[in-house]
Amino acid sequence: MDSEPRIMVAGGGTGGHLYPAIALVKEIEQRFPNSKFLFIGTRRGIEARVVPELEYDIRFIWLRGVQRRLNWRLLIAPIQLLVSIVQCIYTLATFKPHVVIGTGGYVSGPALMLAALFRFPTIIQEQNSFPGMTTRMLARLVDQVHVTFESSIKYFNDQDKVFLSGNPVRGHLSDVPRDVAAQKFGLKASAKTLLIFGGSQGAQSVNQAMVRILPQALEQKEWQVLWGTGELSYAEVSMKMQPFADRVKVLPYIADMAAAYGIADLVVARAGATTVAELQTCGLPAILIPYPFAAANHQEANARALVEANAARMILDNELDSDKLLIELKTLMDNETARIQIGEHLKALALPDAAKTIIDKMMTLLDYD
């Protein structure tokens, strides 16, 4: 490999697939400042906005995800797949990557498959406890598979090339002091703080449940709340939380998650792989509410893996109409010992050097001195 390694990265659609890819790219950049990167994505995924903002090159393919409903898009799906294959072949031939990294999502399928068939070094990084369909299909072809949960290893036949490496996360997540974080959001550093978020799009059922139970909790407790609602729920939640505006900071999106984690004592969130990895890195106790329509119900699998290790609490989406969330919320917010214990168990599961570990293994595939 020459002094300017060329890295092709395929993965996206959601932040859970994209942000680990970006963390790996940042690790490579630190080691090889002259590296050249090329992302493969679609115009509908989060990568279409985020990758150009980070000033990396991206090429779009026409592929769409598996259609689970009968509609007109099924008629053109074979054409889209064929065009996407041609686009990936052209990209491989012109960019000539030293390695191709896939981080999941349907967009990584044709890129990794063709790269493996054309004998380019290939790596898959899987975030979820139950490996996605793309990962399971491609595992036989690629050179390395890097998983986040030990429980994932059993799903692969050729376990010699499967490595427990962790899920790369954004750097410096636990470096923001509490007083600095409090000042950033206009909160009190001394007050017990609940952090609620549902990812970049929010979580409507979680928002509705919290709108219902928080007034009762806040009337009885001296808590404060930092709440990332997502754009769709922001106006409604802001209006309903107006009586508690001095203690509830409502935002459509929390851009500075490091600061949010810095002020939080307890988190209520979905159980996406990136969220789980970030909570592990910070050792933050959480009540996880898995998104019930995630592919192969992987969010519930993620949450259950933590619950079995006493490293989180879980409430299912269909339980949000009950008092279970309110009871769990009060119990943990009032019990510092329980929160500390959960946080310690959670942090013990963390693999904070995931990006470094994966890139170290990647280097064994390359001819680089």
C-alpha positions in Angstrom: 0.0 0.0 0.0 1.3 3.4 -0.9 1.7 6.5 1.3 -1.9 7.6 0.5 -4.2 4.7 1.5 -7.5 4.7 -0.3 -10.4 3.6 1.9 -13.9 2.9 0.6 -16.7 3.0 3.2 -20.2 1.6 2.6 -22.9 2.0 5.2 -25.6 4.3 6.1 -29.3 5.0 5.9 -29.3 5.7 9.6 -26.9 7.2 12.1 -26.5 3.8 13.7 -24.7 2.6 10.6 -23.0 5.9 9.6 -21.5 7.2 12.8 -19.4 4.0 13.5 -18.0 4.4 9.9 -17.1 8.0 10.6 -15.4 7.0 13.8 -13.3 4.4 11.9 -12.4 7.0 9.2 -11.3 9.5 12.0 -9.0 6.7 13.4 -7.4 6.0 10.0 -7.0 9.8 9.4 -5.1 10.1 12.7 -2.6 7.4 11.6 -2.4 8.3 7.9 -3.2 12.0 7.3 -2.9 11.6 3.6 -5.6 9.0 3.4 -8.3 9.3 0.7 -11.8 8.3 1.6 -14.8 7.5 -0.5 -18.2 6.8 1.0 -20.9 4.8 -0.8 -24.5 5.8 0.1 -27.9 6.8 -1.2 -29.5 10.1 -1.5 -32.3 9.1 1.0 -30.0 8.2 3.9 -28.5 10.4 6.6 -25.1 10.1 4.8 -26.3 12.3 2.0 -26.3 15.3 4.5 -23.6 14.3 7.0 -20.8 13.1 4.8 -20.6 16.3 2.6 -20.7 18.4 5.8 -17.6 16.5 7.0 -16.0 17.2 3.6 -15.6 13.6 2.6 -16.3 12.4 -0.9 -19.4 10.4 -1.5 -20.9 8.5 -4.4 -24.6 7.6 -4.5 -26.1 4.4 -5.8 -29.7 3.9 -6.8 -30.4 1.0 -4.4 -33.4 1.0 -2.1 -34.1 -1.2 0.9 -36.2 -4.3 0.9 -39.8 -3.4 0.2 -42.1 -5.2 2.7 -45.3 -4.0 1.1 -46.6 -4.6 -2.4 -46.3 -1.4 -4.4 -45.0 -0.1 -7.7 -41.4 0.1 -6.4 -41.2 -3.7 -6.4 -41.4 -3.5 -10.2 -38.3 -1.4 -10.5 -36.3 -3.1 -7.7 -34.4 -5.5 -10.0 -33.5 -2.6 -12.3 -32.3 -0.5 -9.3 -30.2 -3.5 -8.1 -28.6 -4.0 -11.5 -27.8 -0.3 -11.8 -26.4 -0.2 -8.3 -24.1 -3.2 -9.1 -22.8 -1.4 -12.2 -22.2 1.8 -10.2 -20.3 -0.2 -7.5 -18.2 -1.9 -10.2 -17.3 1.4 -11.8 -16.4 2.9 -8.4 -14.2 0.0 -7.5 -12.4 0.1 -10.9 -11.8 3.9 -10.7 -11.1 4.4 -7.0 -9.1 1.2 -6.5 -9.4 1.0 -2.7 -6.9 -0.6 -0.6 -9.7 -1.8 1.7 -13.5 -1.7 1.7 -15.3 -1.3 5.0 -19.0 -2.0 5.4 -20.9 -0.8 8.5 -24.3 -2.2 7.7 -27.5 -1.2 6.0 -28.6 -2.3 2.6 -26.3 0.1 0.9 -23.3 -1.9 2.0 -24.5 -5.1 0.4 -23.5 -4.7 -3.3 -20.4 -2.7 -2.5 -18.9 -5.4 -0.1 -20.1 -8.3 -2.2 -18.4 -7.0 -5.3 -15.3 -5.9 -3.5 -14.9 -9.4 -2.1 -15.5 -11.0 -5.4 -12.9 -8.8 -7.0 -10.4 -9.7 -4.2 -10.2 -6.3 -2.5 -9.6 -6.6 1.3 -13.0 -6.4 3.0 -14.3 -5.7 6.6 -17.7 -5.7 8.1 -18.4 -3.9 11.4 -21.7 -5.0 13.0 -23.3 -2.9 15.7 -26.2 -4.9 16.9 -26.5 -8.0 19.2 -28.4 -9.8 16.5 -26.4 -9.4 13.2 -28.3 -7.7 10.4 -29.3 -9.6 7.2 -26.6 -7.9 5.2 -23.9 -8.9 7.6 -25.1 -12.5 7.8 -25.2 -12.8 4.0 -21.7 -11.3 3.5 -19.9 -12.9 6.4 -18.7 -15.9 4.2 -17.2 -13.6 1.6 -15.4 -10.9 3.6 -12.0 -11.1 5.3 -13.0 -9.9 8.8 -16.2 -9.4 10.8 -16.1 -7.2 13.8 -18.9 -7.5 16.3 -20.1 -5.4 19.3 -21.6 -8.1 21.5 -20.1 -11.4 22.5 -23.5 -13.0 22.0 -23.3 -12.2 18.2 -20.4 -14.6 17.5 -22.6 -17.7 17.6 -24.4 -16.5 14.4 -21.4 -17.0 12.2 -20.0 -20.3 10.9 -16.5 -19.2 10.2 -15.6 -17.8 13.7 -11.9 -17.5 13.0 -12.5 -14.3 11.2 -15.0 -12.9 13.7 -13.6 -10.5 16.3 -15.2 -9.0 19.4 -14.1 -5.4 18.8 -16.9 -3.1 20.0 -18.8 -0.3 18.3 -16.8 2.8 17.5 -18.3 6.0 19.0 -17.7 9.7 18.7 -14.5 10.7 20.6 -14.4 12.6 23.9 -18.0 11.7 25.0 -17.2 11.6 28.7 -14.9 14.7 28.8 -17.4 17.5 29.4 -17.5 18.6 33.1 -20.9 18.8 34.7 -20.8 22.5 35.3 -19.8 23.2 31.7 -22.6 21.0 30.4 -25.1 22.6 32.7 -24.2 26.1 31.5 -24.5 25.0 27.9 -28.1 24.0 28.3 -29.1 26.6 30.9 -29.6 24.0 33.6 -28.4 23.7 37.2 -25.3 21.7 37.8 -26.5 20.7 41.3 -29.9 19.4 40.2 -30.6 15.7 39.4 -31.0 15.5 35.7 -33.0 13.2 33.4 -31.9 13.0 29.8 -34.5 11.9 27.2 -33.9 11.4 23.5 -34.9 9.2 20.7 -32.3 9.7 18.0 -32.2 12.2 15.2 -35.9 11.6 14.4 -37.1 11.4 17.9 -39.4 8.7 19.3 -43.0 9.6 19.2 -44.4 6.9 21.5 -41.7 7.7 24.1 -42.4 11.4 23.8 -46.1 10.8 24.4 -45.5 8.6 27.4 -43.1 11.2 29.0 -45.6 14.0 28.3 -48.2 12.0 30.3 -46.0 11.0 33.3 -43.5 13.8 33.8 -46.0 16.4 35.2 -46.8 14.0 38.1 -43.1 13.2 38.6 -42.0 16.9 38.5 -44.7 18.0 41.0 -43.2 15.6 43.5 -39.5 15.8 42.8 -36.9 18.5 42.3 -35.6 17.1 39.1 -34.7 18.8 35.9 -35.0 17.4 32.3 -33.1 17.7 29.1 -35.3 16.4 26.3 -34.4 15.9 22.6 -37.8 15.4 21.0 -37.1 15.2 17.3 -38.5 17.8 14.9 -42.0 16.2 14.6 -42.8 16.3 18.3 -41.0 19.4 19.3 -43.9 21.9 19.1 -46.3 19.7 20.9 -43.9 18.7 23.7 -42.7 22.3 24.2 -46.3 23.5 24.6 -47.3 20.8 27.1 -44.1 21.3 29.1 -44.5 25.1 29.3 -45.7 25.0 33.0 -42.3 23.4 33.8 -40.2 25.5 31.5 -37.8 26.5 34.3 -36.9 22.8 34.8 -37.5 21.2 31.4 -35.2 22.1 28.5 -36.9 20.9 25.3 -34.8 20.8 22.1 -35.7 19.4 18.6 -32.3 17.8 18.4 -29.3 17.6 20.8 -26.3 18.2 18.7 -23.7 18.1 21.5 -24.3 14.7 23.0 -21.1 14.8 25.0 -22.4 17.8 26.9 -25.8 16.1 27.3 -24.2 13.0 28.8 -22.1 15.3 31.0 -25.2 16.6 32.8 -27.2 13.4 32.9 -27.9 11.2 35.9 -30.3 8.9 34.2 -31.2 8.4 30.5 -34.4 7.3 28.8 -33.8 6.3 25.2 -34.2 3.8 22.4 -31.8 0.9 22.3 -30.0 1.5 19.0 -26.5 0.2 18.8 -24.9 3.7 18.8 -26.9 4.8 21.8 -25.9 1.6 23.7 -22.2 2.0 22.8 -22.2 5.6 23.9 -24.0 4.8 27.2 -21.4 2.1 27.8 -18.5 4.4 27.2 -20.0 7.0 29.6 -21.2 4.4 32.2 -24.6 6.1 32.2 -27.6 4.2 33.7 -30.5 4.0 31.4 -34.1 2.9 30.9 -34.1 1.6 27.4 -37.3 1.4 25.3 -36.5 -0.6 22.1 -38.0 0.6 18.9 -40.5 -2.2 18.1 -40.3 -2.0 14.3 -36.5 -2.3 14.0 -35.3 -5.0 11.6 -35.3 -8.4 13.2 -36.3 -6.6 16.5 -32.6 -6.0 17.0 -33.1 -3.1 19.5 -34.9 -5.4 21.9 -32.0 -7.9 21.5 -29.5 -5.1 22.3 -31.5 -4.1 25.4 -31.9 -7.6 26.7 -28.2 -8.2 26.4 -27.7 -5.3 28.9 -30.6 -6.2 31.1 -29.1 -9.8 31.5 -25.9 -8.2 32.7 -27.8 -5.8 35.1 -26.5 -3.0 33.0 -29.8 -1.3 32.1 -33.5 -1.4 32.6 -35.9 -2.1 29.8 -39.5 -1.2 29.1 -41.2 -2.4 25.9 -43.0 0.1 23.7 -46.4 -1.7 24.3 -45.9 -1.1 28.0 -45.8 2.7 27.8 -49.5 3.1 28.5 -49.0 1.5 32.0 -47.4 3.0 35.1 -44.3 0.9 34.6 -42.2 3.7 33.2 -43.1 6.1 35.9 -42.4 3.6 38.7 -39.0 2.7 37.1 -38.2 6.3 36.7 -38.9 7.2 40.3 -37.1 4.2 41.6 -33.9 4.9 39.8 -33.9 8.7 40.1 -34.3 8.3 43.9 -31.8 5.5 44.3 -28.2 6.7 43.6 -26.7 3.4 44.7 -28.8 1.5 42.1 -27.8 4.1 39.4 -24.1 3.7 40.3 -24.3 -0.1 40.2 -26.0 -0.1 36.8 -23.5 2.4 35.5 -20.6 0.3 36.7 -22.0 -2.9 35.1 -22.6 -1.0 31.9 -19.1 0.5 31.7 -17.6 -2.9 32.3 -19.2 -4.0 29.0 -17.7 -1.1 27.1 -15.0 -1.6 24.5 -13.8 2.1 24.3 -11.0 1.4 21.9 -13.2 -0.2 19.3 -12.0 2.0 16.4 -8.3 1.4 17.3 -8.9 -2.4 17.6 -10.7 -2.6 14.3 -8.1 -0.6 12.4 -5.2 -2.6 14.0 -6.9 -5.7 12.6 -7.5 -4.0 9.3 -3.8 -3.3 8.9 -3.0 -7.1 9.0 -4.9 -7.3 5.7 -2.8 -4.7 4.0 0.6 -4.5 2.5 1.8 -1.6 4.5 5.1 -1.1 6.3 
